[in-house]
Amino acid sequence: MLVLLPPSETKHTGGSGPPLDLAALTAAEELTGVRGQLVDALVALADDVPASRSALGLSPKQDDEVERNAALRTAPTLPAVQRYTGVLYDALDVGTLTKAQRAKADARLAVGSALFGVVRAGDPIPAYRLSAHSHLPGLPNLRAVWKPVLAPVLAATEGLVVDLRSGSYQALAPVPGAVTVDVVSERADGSRAVVSHFNKAHKGRVARLLVTSRAEPGDVTALVALLRRGGFHVERARGGSALTLVVPA
């Protein structure tokens, strides 16, 4: 089973790992060329702060993000699952996993990335700023950059794929047949609404269950059963791979 997580705009700074080594990342043979192209583009763009702000959607108060991009090749690294921050990663809470659970997280979790395409939980990466909506000068949009090389890598994944990425990251490289999860809130009168910001927290809890469980679901039916045993209210479209997670309003 592979669980694909969305990245976060914010990231922990620093780290204790060696500088970025693209050859040490997942799917290096297939993805290093594009990764290197994007890293070089971000480092070069960092020489022009106003252009960086425009391309990356930053305000002057976020110029430290530009400085991080300038240091992409020399900055220390952290395992990807520790680099990203925010409500999803707070709910996942890898710092409280046991050694065995952390090994399972490293085996089961991956993160979609505008800069790296996809990284496994343990892949060492520096702090950076680039989102799926960014448009780097002189390059096509990131969907056009990533889809030809990333889509085959993800499509070749063996076993069940649970795709928790947001729509913009799914668009970089869809995974045929992957299980997707939407989160809706249900009011006392039975009416429902799509959960926006806090859907990430619920997806983080799903991811935590999937790395702390001893079960190894091989299909959607087994996954639904596992989630329900874990206390989630899950609905499945008839015969499909799209799940709806229903939470109280």
Disulfide bonds with the S-S distance in Angstrom:
none
